[in-house]
Amino acid sequence: MKYHSLPGIGPDVTGSNPTGADALDVRIYSDVVCPWCYIGKRRFEAALALPECPPVRVRWMPFQLDPGAPAQGEPVAEAYAKKFGGAARAQQIMAQVTEAAAGEGLEFHLDRAIRSNTFDAHRLLWWAGSIGANPETSTSTSTGSGSGSARLPGQQSALKESLLAAYFNEGLDVSDHRVLAARATEVGLDTDQATEVLASGTGTDEVRSELADAMAHDVTAVPTFILDGRLAIPGAQDPATIARHLARIAASTTQ
């Protein structure tokens, strides 16, 4: 899928180039309540640990799978039963996703998960990406599945990871401002500033604009990886496929 060029993105950098000067821009559209987005994040990190993968500069972009989710959350099991035609089908879907996540070293507890409106989480992520955390170089770690993984540096990526874990592992309501502020604090962001961002509506216009931009560019499912503003890779692809696309785009920019 081709993708129209977009402006440059933020400074979360991974790979062999700590300055990010030659890093490939990658925008990742995802939602913090999307199980395949968490799985896709792990596969993307595993791709970055492969030797053929170039340095990348990542910015997380908003997408809402369930924009009509109520302010007061409900158990995901109940929401799935309503959406997919009954409790048995809901349990089957949750079991399949949980098994896929386990293959990437992730431990899902969807029986605890709370259906949540993620707009404010995306506002907080936008803010974390806008304040210009210093670029870092990632290191290889274990994912728990036996494969190498280059965990994404930077405070926006750290916050993204924390919010995904809060939802899928801990059953926390990621629409709750107290949960969001606590997660911001845990990744080194200023507590008072995060609380003010959430209370004031900071980032509302920007997130709405980015959501509209996603639709305008035919991003209709997540995760979707936009490589250098030129190529869209939909879905939680395997690490080798992701690395191959990244290497091909990086090579074409030097020709």
C-alpha positions in Angstrom: 0.0 0.0 0.0 1.4 3.3 -1.0 1.2 6.3 1.3 1.4 10.0 0.7 4.3 11.9 2.2 3.9 13.4 5.6 6.0 15.9 7.6 8.9 14.7 9.7 8.3 13.0 13.1 9.6 12.9 16.6 12.8 11.8 18.2 12.3 8.3 19.6 15.3 6.6 17.9 16.5 3.0 17.9 19.4 1.3 16.1 23.1 2.0 15.6 22.8 5.7 15.1 22.3 7.6 18.4 21.7 11.0 16.9 18.9 9.8 14.5 20.3 11.9 11.7 20.1 9.0 9.2 17.2 7.2 10.9 14.2 6.1 8.9 10.9 7.8 10.0 8.3 5.4 11.1 4.8 6.4 12.2 2.8 3.6 13.9 -0.9 4.0 14.1 -2.3 2.0 17.0 -4.7 2.0 19.9 -3.9 1.1 23.5 -6.8 -1.3 23.7 -5.9 -3.2 20.5 -4.5 -6.6 21.2 -2.8 -6.9 17.8 -1.2 -3.5 18.3 0.6 -4.9 21.4 1.5 -8.0 19.5 2.6 -5.9 16.6 4.7 -3.7 18.8 6.7 -6.8 20.0 7.2 -8.0 16.5 8.3 -4.6 15.4 10.8 -4.5 18.3 12.1 -8.0 17.3 12.5 -6.7 13.7 14.7 -3.9 14.9 17.1 -6.4 16.5 17.7 -8.1 13.2 21.1 -7.2 11.6 19.5 -6.0 8.3 17.3 -3.5 10.0 18.3 0.2 9.7 18.0 2.8 12.6 14.4 4.1 12.9 12.8 7.2 14.4 9.4 6.3 15.7 6.3 8.3 16.5 3.1 6.7 17.9 0.0 7.9 16.1 -3.6 7.7 17.4 -6.4 5.4 16.3 -9.6 4.6 18.2 -11.0 1.1 17.7 -13.9 2.0 19.9 -14.5 5.7 19.9 -18.0 5.2 21.3 -16.8 3.5 24.4 -18.5 5.0 27.5 -16.8 7.2 30.0 -17.6 4.5 32.6 -15.9 1.3 31.5 -17.5 -2.2 31.3 -15.7 -5.6 31.3 -14.3 -6.4 27.9 -15.8 -9.9 28.2 -19.3 -8.4 28.3 -18.6 -6.0 25.5 -17.2 -8.8 23.3 -20.2 -10.9 24.0 -22.5 -8.1 22.8 -20.3 -7.4 19.8 -19.6 -11.0 18.6 -22.8 -12.8 19.4 -22.6 -14.3 22.8 -20.3 -15.2 25.7 -19.0 -18.4 24.0 -17.8 -16.6 20.9 -16.3 -13.9 23.1 -14.3 -16.4 25.1 -13.1 -18.1 22.0 -11.8 -14.8 20.5 -10.1 -13.8 23.8 -8.4 -17.2 24.1 -7.1 -17.0 20.5 -5.7 -13.5 21.1 -4.2 -14.5 24.4 -2.4 -17.5 22.8 -1.0 -15.2 20.0 0.2 -12.8 22.6 1.9 -15.5 24.6 3.9 -16.4 21.5 5.5 -12.9 21.7 6.2 -13.2 25.4 3.1 -11.2 26.5 0.8 -12.2 29.3 -2.8 -11.0 28.6 -5.5 -11.1 31.2 -8.5 -10.1 29.1 -10.8 -11.4 31.8 -9.7 -8.3 33.8 -9.7 -5.8 30.9 -12.1 -2.8 31.0 -13.7 -1.4 27.9 -12.3 2.1 27.8 -12.4 5.3 25.7 -8.9 6.0 24.7 -9.1 9.6 23.5 -7.4 11.0 26.6 -4.7 8.3 26.5 -3.9 9.5 23.0 -3.8 13.1 24.2 -1.3 12.1 26.8 0.8 10.2 24.2 0.7 13.1 21.9 2.0 15.3 24.7 4.8 12.8 25.5 5.8 12.8 21.9 5.7 16.6 21.6 8.0 17.6 24.5 11.2 16.3 22.7 12.7 13.6 24.8 16.3 13.1 24.0 17.0 10.3 21.4 18.5 7.1 22.8 20.0 4.0 21.3 18.2 0.8 22.1 19.7 -2.5 23.4 18.7 -6.0 22.7 16.8 -7.8 25.4 14.7 -10.9 25.7 11.1 -10.9 24.9 10.4 -14.0 26.8 9.8 -16.0 23.6 13.5 -16.6 23.0 14.0 -14.0 20.3 16.0 -10.8 20.5 14.1 -7.5 20.8 15.3 -3.9 20.5 13.0 -2.1 22.9 12.0 1.4 21.6 13.6 4.3 23.5 12.1 7.6 24.4 9.3 8.7 26.7 6.5 8.4 24.2 7.4 4.8 23.5 7.8 4.1 27.2 4.4 5.5 27.9 2.9 3.5 25.1 4.3 0.3 26.5 3.1 1.2 30.0 -0.5 1.9 28.8 -0.7 -1.3 26.9 0.5 -3.2 29.9 -2.0 -1.4 32.1 -4.8 -2.5 29.9 -3.9 -6.0 28.9 -1.9 -7.2 31.9 -3.4 -5.4 34.8 -7.0 -4.7 33.9 -6.8 -1.0 34.5 -9.1 1.6 33.0 -7.0 3.6 30.6 -9.7 6.3 30.4 -9.2 7.1 34.1 -7.0 10.2 34.5 -5.5 8.9 37.7 -4.3 5.8 35.9 -3.0 7.9 33.0 -1.1 10.3 35.2 0.4 7.5 37.3 1.7 5.8 34.2 3.2 9.0 32.9 5.0 9.4 36.3 6.3 5.8 36.1 8.1 6.5 32.8 9.7 9.7 34.0 7.2 12.4 32.8 6.4 15.2 35.2 3.3 14.3 37.3 2.0 17.8 37.6 2.4 18.5 33.9 0.7 15.2 32.9 -2.2 16.0 35.3 -2.6 19.5 33.8 -2.5 18.1 30.3 -5.3 15.7 31.1 -7.4 18.2 33.0 -7.1 21.0 30.5 -7.8 19.2 27.2 -4.3 19.9 25.9 -3.8 18.0 22.6 -7.5 17.6 21.8 -7.3 19.5 18.5 -4.0 17.8 17.6 -5.3 14.3 18.2 -8.5 15.0 16.3 -6.4 16.2 13.4 -4.2 13.1 13.5 -7.3 10.8 13.6 -8.7 12.6 10.7 -5.4 12.4 8.8 -5.4 8.6 9.4 -8.8 8.3 7.8 -7.8 10.6 4.9 -4.9 8.4 4.2 -7.0 5.2 4.3 -5.6 3.9 7.6 -8.6 1.9 8.6 -7.1 -0.9 10.7 -4.3 -1.1 13.3 -1.5 -1.6 13.7 -0.4 0.2 10.6 3.2 1.1 10.1 4.0 4.1 7.8 7.6 3.9 6.6 9.3 7.1 5.6 5.9 8.6 4.6 5.9 6.3 1.5 4.8 2.8 2.4 2.0 1.6 4.7 2.4 -1.9 6.2 -0.9 -3.0 7.8 -1.2 -5.6 10.5 1.1 -7.3 13.0 3.5 -8.6 10.5 6.3 -11.1 11.4 9.7 -9.5 12.3 11.5 -10.7 9.1 8.8 -9.1 6.9 9.0 -5.8 8.8 12.8 -5.7 8.7 12.8 -6.5 5.0 10.5 -3.5 4.2 12.5 -1.2 6.5 15.7 -2.2 4.8 14.3 -1.7 1.3 12.9 1.7 2.1 16.2 2.8 3.8 18.2 1.6 0.8 16.0 3.5 -1.6 16.6 6.8 0.2 20.3 6.5 -0.3 20.1 5.9 -4.0 
